Amino acid sequence: MNAKMNRRSFLNILGKGMVALSFPLLSCGNQSNRNKPNIVIIMADDLGYGDISCYNGWINTPNLDQLAAEGMKFTDYHAGAPVCSPTRVGLLTGRYQQRAGLPSVIYASRQRNRHQGLKLEEVTFAEVARQAGYATAVYGKWHLGYQEQYNPVHQGFDDFRGYVSGNVDYFSHIDGIGVHDWWDENEKIHEEGYVTHLINEHAVQFIEDNQENPFCLYVAHEAPHYPYQGPEDEPIRQEGRQIREERDPEQVERAYRQMVQAMDQGVGQILDTLNRFDLSENTFLFFCSDNGAVSYGSNGDLRGWKGSLWEGGHRVPAIAWWPGRIAAGTTTDALTICLDVLPTIADLAGASIPDGHPPDGRSLLPVVLQNDLPEDRWIFWEYEGQQAVRHGDWKLLRDVEDGVGYRKRLGVGLYNLADDPGETTNLVEIHPDRAQSMLQALGAWQADVFTGATLQIMNDSMNE
């Protein structure tokens, strides 16, 4: 750890630079880096809007409940896509994944797009924070490139411990095609332990090691993504083999609950560590999920599941926590999205965003500190032929699957989410002018987001 800390300190010295804060409530003046707020981003994987207890869900999550009771709960926060990789692109870069060149999942299969990854010319929130003097780390799931050239240590993170694929066996750390996938920075290692516990332990250690310095910590959980394994279960994947995973509904329900609870315990460990070192009032923590639940979980009363652009596919739980700054026990219905995380971190860190990489998101600080609602906001989604756009309470969908598991596609649907959050009544024939204006906005967004987008070059090299 000493060698890593020396390397991190060196990188921080190189990256330090005081710039004017873009949010006046946080203006630092001459205050030192030490007084800059610490930043913790925690992302769950496939956690649904109706899974956790503070969202009236079916799993008791006391530590997330505490976050909500002491902070602000979001009721209209969205993933940038209904699947993993694209949402993580949006979270890290603040840009629509189409603009950043990764509009879909990066698959483990060498016959698909395993060679692709987040291009180094993209700017991540870790790079923004490190430029402002922060120590940076990510623990857990990366899923933005399998090859070493796309490793998080090349994307602004001083430290990385975890896996680069979409999921691994929680015990053997084997990915979906039988490849061992556990990394210490950019080197593969063997480390015994249950993935969720390891992520929690490394996150806590990072806070302890950086208690005297501003830090930006990204805790990227695997839970409750499959394979469905609770902390007391056994490995089911072996290196060099692909194993068909049996999914008995009762066993999945039991494991799913235990996986979420293990993640929740880690949230408690992080809170305890911040309190132990008297860092709570100088730490902004944001919790969210990368997309909606699959059918083993719950999206509450929302329609659809992971992979769909119905609300259940992308409206997810989110909580902001900053004792003494964010009013306790508050709720916001501000229309927000994962693209807002990078601008928020830039505001918190007092960092500038490099020219040529303007984010599509907006800082969340006006929402969480003043409970301001974004005015006249448009948000867009596109995934595998499905498209959606939000403006105020109105949502338009085009070419989404009309139901769960059906191949029949809905042509155009228009819904007023204030009256119909379950998207049950298509109003396109009643409000044709509104539908047409939203279709025009969608077309303009498509033209804009693909103009000058980062390109993925087909590459015959499939080296690990």
Secondary structure, DSSP 8 states (H G I E B T S, - for coil): -HHHHHHHHHHHHHH------SSGGG--TT--GGGS-EEEEEEESS--TTTBGGGT-SB--HHHHHHHHHSEEESSEE-SSSSHHHHHHHHHHSS-HHHHT--S---S-TTTTTT-B--TTS--HHHHHHHTT-EEEEEEE--SBSSGGG-GGGTT-SEEEEESSS---TTT-B-TTS-B--EETTEE----S-HHHHHHHHHHHHHHHTTTS-EEEEEE--TTSSS---TTS-----TT--------HHHHHHHHHHHHHHHHHHHHHHHHHHHHTT-GGGEEEEEEESS---TTS--TT----TT-SSHHHHB--EEEE-TTTS-TTEEE---EEGGGHHHHHHHHHT----TT---SS--SHHHHHH----SS-EEEEEETTEEEEEETTEEEEES-BSSSS---B-SEEEEETTT-TT-----TTT-HHHHHHHHHHHHHHHHHHHTT-------S----
